[in-house]
Amino acid sequence: MNKNHLRLSKRLCGHHAYLPGEQPKSNLQVIKLNTNENPYPPSPSVQAAINQEIALLNLYPNPISGDLREVIADMHGLQASQIIVGNGSDDLLNLCVRTFSDDELKVGMLHPSYSLYEVLTSVQGSELIRVKFNDKDFTLNIADILASGTNLFFLTNPHAPSGKAYGLTQLRRLLKDYKGLLVIDEAYADFAPKNALPLLKEYENLIITRTLSKSYSLAGLRIGYAIGNPRIIEELDKVREVYNVDRLAQVGAKAALLDQKYFNECLKKVIDQRDLLAKVFEELGWPFIPSAANFIFVQPLGINGQASAKTAANLFHYLLENKILVRYFPKHPLTESYLRISIGNPSQMNKVVESIKEWTKKEKQR
């Protein structure tokens, strides 16, 4: 196409798309631990519910996902008016940016953090304020968040990519004095000992987003939800696409949420494997951030016993050669010496540990 015929929105000048973790072709035999997916299939009741709903695909879905909102509200002891459902939690993050930011209303985020926040803000044409960490332990920088002058601030808790959890005392301090809307992105909250739900009764400027991709094994179905004051939900609903969640996703998500027995069984298995991997890193003497998520952010140590970007890249490529996909973030000084390893099933994790130990032996022989 002639470039003179392609006229882009000025907001897209210099815009860069979000780059997800590598999605290998289905015919490749790899251990995929790079996108924090659940290694276990969803509840069997999900397939049964979807199979039954297929006959109704000639009809539009419920536009507000009414039944699903009711189930989520009941699960959390809330009202349906406090819930909005989306096409994954990314859809809801997008709604927040579209609703509560513009040329004057700024968006904020921790840096580094989930890079989709930057992408959504760029498309909206809003100014993004990146709040840096003051130390290498990803300690929450409350003072700079409060001084950011933003109307909307994204806080991933547990933090990504580190897996660090921020406590309710810290979040209360932030919510008490923050003048805008705080979005606590709880994509990994089910793997953590605590979450921000108790704060909903105390602060009206709080939005909590959740996804069913991780703990409920529904990454391929794309379901998320947000919780907040009914007035906030009402405004988000005005911006939401009319049929943003299809019929199959609505009934599949409902079935998954109602099968809490299966959910808790899978959750325990993931957490147990996470703790076992942490012990391996402790034995190796490798620094890592204590994780409240379904992954571990670890600093591999090289031949000289030091962590570095080169060492992390070396192990990343070694695992890749052994058909193990993990995530590497080389573009920031705080993350360049780390690898993020999603938690898989016992067989997968045994292979990961075996490969890491083989790599350490080769490093010592260099």
C-alpha positions in Angstrom: 0.0 0.0 0.0 1.2 3.5 -0.8 2.2 5.1 2.5 0.3 8.3 1.4 -2.9 6.3 1.5 -2.3 5.1 5.1 -3.2 7.9 7.5 -2.7 6.9 11.1 -4.2 8.5 14.2 -1.6 10.9 15.7 -1.9 8.9 18.9 -0.3 5.9 17.1 2.8 7.8 16.0 5.6 6.1 17.8 3.2 3.6 19.4 4.5 0.1 20.1 2.3 -3.0 20.4 2.4 -5.3 23.5 4.8 -8.3 23.0 3.5 -11.4 24.8 5.7 -14.3 25.7 6.5 -16.7 22.8 3.5 -18.9 21.8 5.1 -21.9 20.1 3.3 -23.9 17.4 1.1 -26.6 18.8 3.1 -29.3 17.1 6.3 -28.4 18.9 7.1 -30.5 22.0 8.2 -27.9 24.5 7.8 -27.2 28.2 6.0 -23.8 28.2 6.8 -21.9 31.3 6.9 -18.3 29.9 3.4 -16.9 30.2 2.3 -18.0 33.7 -0.4 -20.3 32.4 -1.9 -23.0 34.7 -0.4 -26.4 33.9 -3.7 -28.2 34.7 -6.8 -28.3 32.5 -10.0 -26.4 33.7 -12.6 -28.1 35.7 -14.5 -30.9 33.8 -17.7 -29.0 34.4 -16.4 -26.2 32.1 -16.4 -28.5 29.1 -19.9 -29.8 30.0 -21.3 -26.3 30.3 -19.7 -25.2 27.0 -21.0 -28.3 25.1 -24.5 -27.6 26.3 -24.3 -23.9 25.3 -23.0 -24.6 21.7 -26.6 -25.2 20.5 -27.4 -21.5 21.4 -24.6 -19.9 19.4 -27.1 -18.5 17.0 -28.2 -16.1 19.8 -26.3 -13.1 21.2 -24.9 -13.5 24.7 -26.2 -11.7 27.7 -24.7 -8.2 27.1 -23.8 -7.6 30.8 -22.9 -11.2 31.6 -25.6 -11.0 34.3 -25.5 -14.5 35.6 -21.7 -14.5 35.8 -21.8 -11.2 37.7 -24.2 -12.7 40.2 -21.9 -15.7 40.7 -18.8 -13.5 41.2 -20.7 -11.2 43.6 -21.9 -14.1 45.6 -18.5 -15.7 45.8 -17.0 -12.4 47.2 -20.0 -11.4 49.4 -20.7 -8.4 47.2 -23.5 -6.9 45.1 -23.7 -7.5 41.3 -23.6 -3.7 40.9 -20.0 -3.8 42.1 -18.9 -6.3 39.3 -18.1 -5.9 35.6 -17.0 -8.8 33.4 -14.6 -8.5 30.5 -12.8 -10.3 27.7 -9.9 -11.1 30.1 -8.8 -8.6 32.7 -6.8 -6.8 29.9 -10.2 -5.7 28.5 -11.0 -4.2 31.9 -7.6 -2.4 32.2 -8.4 -0.9 28.8 -11.8 0.3 30.0 -10.2 1.9 33.0 -7.8 3.9 30.7 -10.5 4.8 28.3 -12.8 6.0 31.1 -10.5 7.7 33.5 -7.7 9.2 31.4 -7.4 11.8 28.6 -5.1 14.6 27.5 -5.2 16.1 31.0 -5.9 13.1 33.2 -2.6 11.2 33.6 -2.0 7.4 34.1 0.6 6.0 36.4 2.3 2.7 36.8 5.2 1.1 38.7 8.3 0.7 36.5 9.1 -2.0 35.6 5.7 -3.7 35.7 3.1 -5.1 33.3 4.0 -3.4 30.0 0.4 -3.5 28.7 -0.4 -0.5 30.9 2.0 1.5 28.7 0.4 0.2 25.5 -3.1 1.1 26.6 -2.1 4.6 27.7 -0.3 5.2 24.4 -3.4 4.3 22.4 -5.5 6.6 24.5 -3.1 9.5 24.0 -2.8 10.1 27.7 0.4 11.0 29.6 2.1 8.1 31.4 4.0 8.6 34.6 6.4 5.7 35.4 7.2 5.5 39.2 10.6 3.9 39.7 11.5 1.5 42.5 14.1 2.9 45.0 15.8 -0.4 45.6 16.4 -3.8 44.0 13.8 -5.6 46.1 10.8 -4.0 44.4 9.7 -2.2 47.5 6.5 -0.2 47.0 7.4 3.5 46.5 4.3 5.1 48.1 5.7 8.7 48.3 6.3 8.9 44.5 3.0 7.4 43.7 1.2 10.0 45.8 3.3 12.8 44.2 2.7 11.5 40.6 -0.2 13.8 39.9 -2.1 10.9 38.2 -5.8 10.3 38.0 -5.4 6.5 37.4 -2.6 4.4 38.8 -2.0 0.7 38.1 -0.5 -1.4 40.8 0.1 -5.1 40.1 -0.2 -7.1 43.4 1.5 -9.5 43.5 3.8 -7.5 41.4 4.8 -8.6 38.0 7.4 -9.7 37.0 8.9 -10.1 40.5 6.0 -11.9 42.3 6.4 -9.7 45.4 3.3 -9.2 47.5 2.4 -5.8 49.0 0.6 -5.9 52.3 -2.7 -4.3 53.3 -1.0 -1.8 55.6 0.9 -0.4 52.6 -2.1 -0.4 50.4 -4.2 1.4 53.1 -1.5 4.1 53.3 -1.7 4.6 49.6 -5.4 4.6 49.2 -5.9 7.0 52.1 -3.9 9.8 50.5 -4.1 9.0 46.8 -6.4 11.5 45.0 -7.2 9.4 42.0 -8.4 5.9 41.3 -6.1 3.0 42.3 -6.4 -0.1 40.1 -4.9 -3.1 42.0 -4.3 -5.7 39.3 -4.7 -9.0 41.2 -4.0 -11.4 38.3 -2.1 -13.6 40.7 -4.0 -13.0 43.9 -5.3 -16.5 44.3 -1.7 -17.7 44.8 -1.0 -15.1 47.5 -1.9 -15.4 51.2 -3.9 -12.1 51.2 -5.7 -9.8 48.7 -7.2 -6.3 48.6 -10.9 -7.3 48.8 -11.3 -6.2 52.5 -10.3 -2.6 51.4 -13.3 -2.2 49.1 -15.5 -1.4 52.2 -13.0 1.3 53.3 -12.1 3.1 50.1 -14.2 4.3 47.2 -11.2 5.0 45.0 -10.3 1.4 44.6 -10.8 -0.9 41.6 -9.7 -4.5 41.8 -9.2 -6.5 38.6 -9.0 -10.3 38.5 -8.5 -12.9 35.7 -9.5 -16.5 35.3 -6.5 -17.2 33.1 -4.1 -18.2 35.8 -5.7 -19.9 38.8 -8.8 -21.1 37.0 -7.0 -22.5 33.9 -9.0 -20.4 31.4 -6.3 -18.5 29.6 -7.7 -19.6 26.3 -11.3 -18.5 27.1 -10.5 -14.9 28.0 -12.4 -14.0 31.1 -11.7 -11.4 33.7 -13.7 -9.1 36.1 -13.3 -5.9 38.0 -14.7 -4.9 41.3 -15.4 -1.5 42.6 -17.9 1.1 43.8 -21.2 0.8 41.9 -20.6 4.4 40.6 -17.3 3.3 39.1 -18.7 0.2 37.6 -21.5 2.2 36.0 -19.1 4.4 34.3 -17.0 1.5 33.0 -20.2 -0.1 31.7 -20.9 2.9 29.5 -17.6 2.4 27.7 -17.7 -1.4 27.5 -18.4 -3.0 24.2 -22.0 -4.3 24.1 -21.3 -8.0 23.7 -17.7 -8.1 25.1 -18.0 -11.6 26.5 -19.3 -14.5 24.3 -21.8 -17.1 25.4 -19.2 -19.9 25.8 -16.9 -17.8 27.9 -19.8 -16.8 30.2 -21.0 -20.3 30.9 -17.5 -21.7 31.1 -16.4 -19.2 33.6 -19.5 -19.7 35.7 -18.9 -23.5 35.8 -15.2 -22.9 36.8 -16.1 -20.6 39.6 -18.7 -22.9 41.0 -16.3 -25.8 41.2 -14.3 -24.6 44.1 -13.2 -28.1 45.1 -11.3 -28.6 41.8 -10.0 -25.0 41.9 -8.5 -25.5 45.4 -6.9 -28.8 44.5 -5.1 -27.3 41.5 -4.2 -24.2 43.4 -2.5 -26.3 46.1 -0.5 -28.3 43.5 0.8 -25.2 41.9 1.8 -23.6 45.2 3.5 -26.8 46.4 5.6 -26.9 43.2 6.4 -23.3 43.6 7.7 -23.9 47.1 9.8 -26.9 46.0 11.4 -24.8 43.2 12.2 -22.1 45.8 14.0 -24.7 47.9 16.1 -25.7 44.9 17.2 -22.1 44.4 18.0 -21.8 48.1 20.2 -24.9 47.9 22.0 -23.4 44.8 22.4 -20.1 46.6 20.6 -18.2 43.9 18.8 -15.0 44.9 15.1 -14.8 44.2 12.2 -12.6 45.1 9.8 -14.5 47.5 6.9 -15.3 45.3 3.2 -14.9 46.0 2.3 -15.8 42.4 2.5 -18.8 40.1 6.1 -18.1 39.1 9.5 -17.4 40.6 11.8 -14.5 39.6 15.3 -15.8 40.1 18.9 -14.5 39.6 21.0 -17.4 38.2 24.7 -17.2 39.3 27.4 -17.8 36.8 30.9 -19.2 37.1 32.2 -16.4 39.2 29.2 -16.6 41.6 27.8 -13.3 40.3 24.5 -12.4 38.7 24.5 -10.5 35.5 22.5 -9.9 32.3 24.9 -12.1 30.4 24.5 -15.0 32.9 20.6 -14.7 32.7 20.7 -14.7 28.9 23.1 -17.7 28.9 20.7 -19.8 31.0 17.7 -18.6 29.1 19.2 -19.8 25.8 20.4 -23.0 27.4 16.9 -23.8 28.5 15.5 -22.9 25.1 17.9 -25.3 23.5 16.5 -27.9 25.8 12.9 -27.0 24.7 12.1 -25.2 27.9 10.5 -21.7 27.5 10.9 -19.2 30.3 10.8 -15.4 30.3 13.7 -13.0 30.1 13.3 -9.2 30.5 16.6 -7.6 29.3 15.4 -4.1 28.8 15.6 -2.8 32.4 18.5 -2.8 35.0 16.2 -4.3 37.7 15.2 -7.3 35.6 18.0 -7.9 33.2 19.8 -10.4 35.5 16.7 -12.4 36.3 14.6 -15.1 34.7 10.9 -15.6 35.4 9.9 -19.3 35.5 6.2 -20.2 35.5 5.2 -23.1 37.7 4.3 -26.3 35.8 3.3 -29.8 36.8 5.7 -32.1 38.7 7.1 -33.7 35.6 7.8 -30.3 33.9 9.4 -28.9 37.0 11.6 -32.0 37.4 12.9 -31.4 33.9 13.5 -27.7 34.6 15.5 -28.5 37.8 17.4 -31.2 36.0 18.3 -28.8 33.2 19.3 -26.0 35.6 21.6 -28.3 37.5 23.2 -29.5 34.2 23.8 -25.9 33.3 25.5 -25.1 36.6 27.8 -28.1 36.2 28.8 -26.8 32.7 29.4 -23.3 34.1 31.8 -24.7 36.7 33.7 -26.6 34.0 34.2 -23.5 31.9 
